Amino acid sequence: MTLPSWLQRGLADLFPDAVDAPHQTLATRLAVAQQAGRPLRVKLGIDPTASAIHLGHTILYRKLRAFQEAGHTAVVIIGDFTAQIGDPTDKSTTRPQLTAEQVEANGQTYLDQLRPILDFTTPGRLEIRRNSEWLAQLQLPQVIGLLGTATVGQMLAKEDFANRYGRGAPIALHEFLYPLLQGYDSVMVKADVELGGTDQKFNVAMGRDLQRHFGQPPQFGLLMPILTGIDGVQKMSKSLGNTIALQEDPITIYSKLEKVADAVVDDYITLLTNLDPATMPQDPRQRQRAMALAVTASLHGREAAEQAQAAAATLVMTPSSSTANVDVPEVNLGALWNWSTPIPAYQLAHGVFKATAGLKSTSEARRRIQGGALRLDGEKILNPQAPFAKEELDGKVLQLGKKAFYRLVV
């Protein structure tokens, strides 16, 4: 008995597999559930420790949506209790603890960003739970009971703990609680499957152990790859500055995707779209654009994605380009300044856009730049004081917000 193709797509690890448990595989549980008319309960926990979700996070939610479309129940657990501890996975130091108010605000923002991906409307397809429902009710004897199900040796086998212990870095006792508490979530929602990244295997396995301890059939762990960032080298991470946030506008998302390294384009197609890679254009640039269009459309709709594609094409074209087919208004910089010295970005933005985009003052220009609204040939300018000489601006496109564009000429 084999797994359906939609489930195998992009899969990095599934445990236990047919070798470990030949008579109890996920394919078997799927078949039994179908015969019984019972959807599987597929758990995915999120700790809202920040306000933004990036494309790397969506890999798991896309797989969760695939389970929904196959008739199963997605159980999204907002870790409003565990987020106040912080997942120690991939952390070299203890995480700062958040307040309940911070976590709740972040959690609501997460759900808003997930609406284009998950099915929020079909009855029986989605449960949203907060683990404070059960974790905040635990009494000390129950906590001690949970602690009694694991050993210090098991915890130190977790790579992140082992590395920190080996170099003498502090490990707070409450961090040992995190895997146990998120594992207890699986008990409380009676999960059949838990989704996670490849860095979450220890935590998912802890859920299996606790389910056995409480007399439940242990869940299957289904792990998905960690997405490589737009630099094509390191994993997508906000701290590395190589992310695409779901909150970004369609033009920004498309423009970033159109520039990702060739080496990761096929991974993006497999993990971030439903497209068949075999049917995609073979030309690298056309393949990249098709991927960028599909991913942008999945977040903002086809029309917005096509508009973003057209706008991005405008941004990278020069007046001499034979493919230029979009009329971009020009502004003569020589008529605005005498250019004896370079001018700061805020002055450039104010001079170019004050008449047409309502940029009424240089202080407003500074605020808009700091908010990420200004781009030069598609690249964000975030420093209002960044100096520009006329020679480096000639022929480039300056953009403010989503709709104001000018080609700069000297």
C-alpha positions in Angstrom: 0.0 0.0 0.0 1.5 3.3 -1.1 1.0 6.9 -0.2 -1.0 9.2 -2.5 1.1 11.5 -4.7 -0.2 14.7 -3.1 1.2 13.5 0.2 4.5 12.4 -1.1 5.2 15.7 -2.9 8.2 17.4 -1.4 8.2 15.0 1.6 11.6 14.9 3.5 10.8 12.3 6.2 8.0 10.1 7.4 8.3 8.1 10.6 7.7 5.5 11.4 8.0 4.1 7.9 7.2 0.8 6.4 10.5 -0.6 7.6 10.0 0.4 11.2 6.4 -0.6 11.3 5.4 -2.8 8.4 1.9 -3.5 9.7 1.1 0.1 10.8 2.0 2.6 8.1 0.4 6.0 7.4 -1.0 4.5 4.2 -2.7 1.9 6.3 -4.1 4.4 8.7 -5.4 6.5 5.8 -7.1 3.4 4.3 -8.7 2.4 7.7 -9.9 6.0 8.3 -11.4 6.1 4.8 -13.2 2.8 5.4 -14.6 4.1 8.7 -15.6 7.4 7.2 -13.3 9.2 9.8 -11.0 12.0 8.7 -7.5 11.9 10.1 -6.7 14.7 12.5 -3.6 16.4 11.2 -1.8 18.7 13.8 0.4 21.7 13.1 1.5 23.8 15.9 2.7 27.4 15.6 4.2 29.5 18.3 3.5 33.2 17.4 6.8 34.6 18.7 6.8 37.3 15.9 4.2 39.0 13.8 5.3 38.0 10.3 5.2 34.7 8.4 7.6 34.1 5.5 7.4 31.8 2.5 9.4 29.2 4.3 6.7 28.7 6.9 4.0 28.2 4.2 5.5 24.8 3.1 3.8 23.1 6.1 0.5 25.0 5.7 0.4 24.0 2.0 0.8 20.4 3.0 -1.9 20.9 5.6 -4.2 22.3 2.9 -3.5 19.2 0.8 -4.8 17.1 3.7 -7.9 19.3 4.0 -8.6 18.9 0.2 -8.3 15.1 0.7 -11.1 15.3 3.3 -9.1 15.4 6.5 -9.2 17.8 9.5 -6.4 20.3 10.0 -5.8 21.1 13.6 -3.9 24.3 13.9 -2.6 24.9 17.4 -1.8 28.4 18.4 0.9 28.0 21.0 -0.1 30.9 23.1 1.2 29.0 26.2 4.3 27.4 24.8 5.3 30.6 23.0 5.8 32.2 26.4 8.5 29.5 26.9 9.9 29.6 23.4 11.0 26.6 21.2 14.7 26.0 21.9 15.1 24.3 18.5 17.9 25.9 16.4 18.6 28.4 19.2 22.1 28.9 20.7 20.8 30.8 23.7 17.6 30.9 25.8 14.7 32.7 24.0 13.3 35.8 25.6 9.9 35.1 27.1 6.9 37.0 25.7 3.8 38.3 27.4 0.4 36.8 26.9 -0.7 40.0 25.2 2.2 39.9 22.7 1.5 36.3 21.8 -2.2 36.8 21.3 -1.6 39.8 19.0 0.9 37.8 17.0 -1.4 34.8 16.8 -4.2 36.8 15.3 -1.8 38.3 12.7 -0.7 34.7 11.8 -4.2 33.6 11.2 -4.9 36.6 9.0 -1.9 35.8 6.9 -2.9 32.1 6.5 -6.3 32.8 5.1 -5.1 32.6 1.4 -3.6 29.2 2.1 -5.8 27.2 4.4 -9.5 26.3 4.0 -11.3 28.4 6.6 -14.8 27.8 5.3 -15.6 24.2 4.7 -17.2 22.6 7.7 -15.1 20.0 9.5 -11.9 21.0 7.7 -10.3 23.2 10.2 -10.0 23.4 14.0 -8.1 26.3 15.6 -7.1 25.6 19.2 -4.9 27.5 21.7 -2.8 25.3 23.9 -3.5 27.5 26.9 -6.9 25.7 26.9 -5.2 22.7 28.6 -1.7 23.7 29.5 -2.8 26.6 31.7 -5.0 24.2 33.6 -2.2 21.7 34.5 -1.5 21.3 38.2 1.9 20.7 39.7 1.4 16.9 40.1 0.5 16.7 36.4 3.6 18.7 35.4 5.7 16.4 37.5 4.0 13.4 35.8 5.0 14.8 32.4 8.5 15.4 33.5 8.6 11.8 34.6 8.1 10.5 31.1 11.5 11.7 29.8 15.0 11.6 31.0 17.8 14.2 31.1 19.7 12.0 28.7 16.9 12.1 26.2 16.8 15.9 26.4 20.6 16.2 25.9 20.3 14.0 22.9 18.5 16.9 21.2 21.1 18.5 19.1 20.5 22.1 20.2 20.7 21.2 23.9 23.8 19.0 23.3 25.7 21.8 21.5 24.9 24.3 24.2 25.8 21.8 27.0 29.0 20.9 25.3 30.3 24.4 25.2 29.0 25.3 28.7 26.2 27.6 27.5 23.3 27.9 29.9 20.2 25.8 29.5 17.2 26.9 31.6 15.1 24.2 33.2 11.9 25.5 31.7 13.4 24.8 28.2 13.2 21.1 28.9 9.5 21.5 29.4 8.9 22.8 25.9 9.1 19.5 24.0 7.0 17.8 26.6 4.3 20.5 26.5 4.0 20.6 22.7 4.0 16.8 22.8 1.1 16.9 25.3 -0.7 19.0 22.7 -0.8 15.9 20.5 -2.4 14.0 23.3 -5.1 16.6 23.9 -6.1 16.9 20.2 -5.7 13.1 19.5 -3.5 13.8 16.5 -3.1 11.1 13.8 -0.4 13.0 12.0 1.9 15.9 13.1 3.5 18.1 10.5 6.9 19.8 11.1 10.1 20.9 9.5 13.1 18.5 9.4 14.4 20.4 12.5 11.3 19.4 14.5 11.8 15.6 14.6 12.7 15.5 18.3 9.6 17.4 19.2 7.3 15.4 17.0 8.7 12.1 18.4 8.1 13.4 21.9 4.4 13.7 21.0 4.4 10.0 19.9 6.0 9.0 23.2 3.4 10.9 25.2 0.5 9.5 23.2 1.7 6.0 24.0 2.1 6.9 27.6 -1.6 8.1 27.7 -2.9 5.0 25.8 -3.4 6.6 22.4 -2.3 5.4 19.0 0.9 7.3 18.4 0.8 9.9 15.6 2.9 9.8 12.4 5.6 12.4 12.0 5.6 14.0 8.5 8.5 16.3 8.0 9.0 18.8 5.2 12.2 20.5 4.0 13.5 23.8 5.3 13.3 26.3 2.4 16.5 27.9 1.1 16.3 31.7 1.2 16.3 33.9 -1.8 20.1 34.1 -1.6 20.1 30.5 -2.7 22.6 29.6 0.0 21.3 29.6 3.5 17.9 28.7 5.0 15.2 31.3 4.7 15.4 33.3 7.9 14.4 36.8 8.9 17.7 37.2 10.8 19.6 36.4 7.6 17.6 39.0 5.6 16.8 36.4 2.8 13.1 36.1 3.3 9.9 36.9 1.5 7.2 37.9 4.0 3.5 37.1 3.3 2.7 40.6 4.3 4.7 42.1 1.5 2.9 43.5 -1.6 2.6 41.5 -4.8 5.2 43.6 -6.7 7.8 43.0 -3.9 7.1 39.3 -3.7 7.2 38.8 -7.5 10.4 40.8 -7.9 12.2 38.9 -5.2 11.1 35.5 -6.6 12.1 36.5 -10.1 15.7 37.0 -8.8 16.2 33.8 -6.8 19.1 31.6 -7.6 18.6 29.1 -10.4 19.7 26.3 -8.1 16.6 26.7 -5.9 13.9 27.4 -8.5 12.8 23.8 -8.8 12.6 23.5 -5.0 10.3 26.6 -5.0 8.2 25.0 -7.7 7.8 21.8 -5.7 7.3 23.2 -2.3 5.4 26.5 -3.0 3.2 25.6 -5.9 1.0 22.7 -7.2 2.6 23.0 -10.7 4.2 19.9 -12.3 7.9 20.8 -12.8 7.9 18.7 -16.0 5.4 21.0 -17.6 7.3 24.2 -16.8 9.3 26.2 -19.3 12.8 24.8 -19.7 14.4 28.2 -20.3 15.8 29.2 -16.9 14.4 32.8 -17.0 11.0 31.8 -18.2 10.9 29.0 -15.6 11.8 31.5 -12.9 9.1 33.9 -14.0 6.5 31.1 -14.2 7.4 30.1 -10.6 7.3 33.7 -9.4 3.9 34.3 -11.0 2.4 31.1 -9.5 3.7 31.8 -6.0 2.5 35.4 -6.0 -0.9 34.3 -7.3 -1.3 31.8 -4.5 -1.0 34.6 -2.0 -2.6 37.6 -3.8 -4.7 36.2 -6.6 -4.0 35.8 -10.3 -4.9 39.3 -11.4 -2.6 41.0 -8.8 0.2 38.6 -9.7 -0.1 39.4 -13.4 -0.1 43.1 -12.5 3.0 42.6 -10.4 4.7 40.7 -13.2 4.0 43.6 -15.6 5.2 46.2 -13.1 8.4 44.2 -12.4 9.1 44.1 -16.1 8.8 47.8 -16.2 11.3 48.2 -13.3 14.1 46.3 -15.0 13.7 47.7 -18.5 15.8 50.5 -19.8 14.9 53.0 -22.6 17.2 51.1 -25.0 15.7 47.7 -24.2 14.1 46.1 -27.3 11.6 44.4 -25.0 10.4 47.6 -23.3 6.7 47.8 -24.0 5.5 49.8 -21.0 5.6 53.6 -21.0 7.3 54.9 -17.8 7.1 58.7 -17.3 10.4 60.4 -17.0 11.7 63.1 -14.7 14.6 65.3 -15.5 16.9 65.4 -12.4 18.9 68.2 -13.9 15.9 70.5 -13.6 15.4 69.7 -9.9 19.0 70.2 -8.5 22.3 71.6 -9.6 24.1 68.4 -8.5 27.2 69.9 -7.2 27.2 67.1 -4.6 25.3 63.9 -4.0 21.9 64.3 -2.5 20.3 62.1 0.3 17.5 59.6 -0.5 14.8 61.6 1.3 15.6 64.7 -0.7 15.5 62.7 -4.0 12.2 61.1 -3.1 10.6 64.4 -2.1 11.8 66.2 -5.2 10.6 63.5 -7.6 7.2 62.6 -5.9 6.0 65.7 -4.2 3.8 66.8 -7.1 2.4 63.5 -8.2 2.4 61.2 -5.2 1.5 63.6 -2.4 4.9 63.5 -0.7 4.4 66.8 0.9 7.5 67.2 3.1 11.0 65.8 3.5 10.0 64.5 7.0 7.3 62.5 5.3 9.8 61.2 2.8 12.0 60.0 5.6 9.1 58.1 7.2 8.1 56.5 3.9 11.6 55.4 3.2 12.0 53.9 6.7 8.8 52.1 6.1 10.2 50.4 3.0 8.2 52.3 0.4 11.1 53.6 -1.8 12.8 51.4 -4.4 15.4 52.0 -7.0 15.3 49.5 -9.9 13.4 47.2 -7.6 15.8 47.4 -4.7 14.6 48.8 -1.4 16.2 52.0 0.0 15.8 52.0 3.7 18.3 54.7 4.8 16.9 58.2 4.3 20.4 59.6 4.4 21.8 57.3 1.7 23.7 59.6 -0.8 23.1 59.4 -4.5 25.2 61.0 -7.3 23.5 61.8 -10.6 25.7 59.4 -12.5 24.3 56.3 -10.6 20.7 57.4 -11.1 20.6 58.1 -14.8 18.2 55.7 -16.6 17.0 53.9 -13.4 13.4 53.6 -12.2 12.4 55.1 -8.9 9.3 53.7 -7.2 7.3 55.0 -4.3 4.7 52.6 -2.9 2.9 50.3 -5.4 1.8 52.7 -8.1 4.2 55.7 -8.4 7.0 55.2 -10.9 9.5 57.5 -12.6 12.5 56.9 -14.9 15.3 59.2 -13.8 17.2 61.0 -16.5 19.9 63.6 -16.2 
